[in-house]
Amino acid sequence: MRRTQNCGIVVNSLITSYASARDSNPIEGNVEYYGLLTDIIELDYYGRCKLVLFRCDWADVNTTHVIKKDQFGFTMVNFSRLIHTEQQLMDEPYVFSSQVKQVFYSKDATDEGWYVVLQNTPRDLFNMGNGSRDDIIERSEALHFPEQNLDKNIPSTSTYQWVRHDVDEDIYE
């Protein structure tokens, strides 16, 4: 585990699964892949396009005893078994930065090797609605601003000095 606290990511993937080889009714479902960020790579295509890739150690969510829920409903991950260990040609540890969400892993004090997954919302992410004109009108109608008379708030010029005379002005060329 890395010492930095912000090295956790999660990718939500839609997969198709079968109950057996003879199953003709596949079921689609979401699978969350939990990873530890190990490297950040920026690909610069001569200034025309830049792509950021994350290289990660991914927990093997396809095996048992790697992900579980605790008694409080928190998701817990064990990184003892990894996928994409580069032992096979199809092992690909890279993901686009736009495909992931940041998570924090907090070490479980009672269960050795397990980490609690803590979801967070980025500081610069805001819900701006769906962008339709109706949404803008609804929000503007919902906000009622009090009327203000600015003339009452600004003192008259006879009682307030707008220019400072206590500072020597130096002009440098």
N, C-alpha and C positions, 0 to 999 in steps of 0.2 A: 504494500500500500504506500502511496506517495505521501509525503508530509504535508503537501499543500491541501487545503480544504476544498478548493473549487475544481477538483479534477474529475468529478463524476458526471457522466452523461447517460441519457436514456434515449433510445430510438423506438418509436411505436411503429410496428410493421403489420400490415394486413396480409395474412397467409391463408392458404387453402390446405385443409388437412382431411385425411381419410381415417376411418376407424380400422380398416384392414386393407389388404391388397385386393380383395374382392368387392370392396365398398364402391358403389356407383353414385353415392350421394355425398359429394364433398361439402364440408362446412367451412365457411370463411370466418375468421376471427382475428382479433388483435393480439399481438404478442409484443411485450416490451422487452427489449434487449438492454441490459445494464452493462456499462463499460467504465473503465478507468483510462483517462486520457494519458497517453504516453508521449505523444509528439504532435506538433502542429506544423503543417506544410502548406505554404502558399505557392500556387502555380501562377506565374505571370506570363501571359502570352503576348509579349512585346507591348505591353500597355493597353492592349485592346480588351482584354478580359483577364480577370483575376479570380481564381478559385481557391478556397481554403479547405483543406482536408484535415481530418482528425484521425490519428492512428491510436487505436485503443486496444486494451486487453478486455475481451468480452467474456462475461460469465456465461457458461453453457446452460441456457435456460431449457434446453431440450432434454436434459437429464434430471433425475430426481435429486432431492437434497441440495438444491442450489438456490431456489427461491421459495419463500414461505411467508405467511402472514403471522404476526404475533397476536397476543390476546387483546391488544388495543387496536388492531386493524392495520398496523404499519407493515409495509412490505420490507422484507429482509432478504439480503443477498449474501451468498457465500462465494468468494472468488477462488476457491480451491480448485475448481474445474473450469478451464477456459476453452472457448472455441476459437478458431482462427489462430492456431499456434504456428502457422507456416509450415506444418509438416506435410500438408497436401497442397496440390496446385490450386484447388478451389478456395483455400483459406485466404480471405481478404479482410484484413483488419482495419481498412480505411472506410470513412464515411464523410460525406459532405457536411460542412458546419451548419448548413441550412436545414439539415434533416434531424438534428438532435435538440434536446432540451437539457439544460443544466440541472443536475441534482447534487445533493451533498450526501456523503456516506458517513454516518456516525457509528463508531465501533460499539457493539453491544457488550456491556460490561459483564453480563451474566452468561452469555453463550459465545464461547471461543470461536473465532473465525467468521462470525456473522456481523453484517453491517446493516443498520437501519437506513432506508432510503428516504431522504427528506426532499420533497418537491419544493421548488421556490418559483416565484414570479420575478422575471428580470425587472430592474428598477426603471428602465426606459420603455416598458411595454404598457400601452394604454388601450383600452377598449373605446374605439372611436365610432362604434355603431357599424352598420353595414354600408354606409356611404351613400345611401339614397337621399333624395331631396326631402322625402317625407320624414325621414329620421331627423334631419336638420331642423325642420319646422317643428316637429314634436318637442325636441329638446329646447328650442328657443321659446316656445310657448310655455314650457314648464318652468323656465327661469324667470323670476320676477325681480327686477332690479329696482331699488328705491330711487325716487327722484332726488336729485341733488341740485342745490343752488350754489354754484361755485363762488359767486360773488360774496356770499356770507362767509366762506371759508378763507378767502384771501384778504389779508389786512390791507388797509389803504396805504398808499405810498407815503403819506405824510408821517405815519408811525413806524414804518419799516424801511430800513436802509438796504437797497438792492445791490450796491456796489461796495466792495471792501476797500477801505482806504488805509488799512493798517498793514498792508503788504507792499514792500518795495517791488516795483516791476523792473525786471531786467530783461533786455532783449539781446539774444545771442545770435550772431550771424556765422 
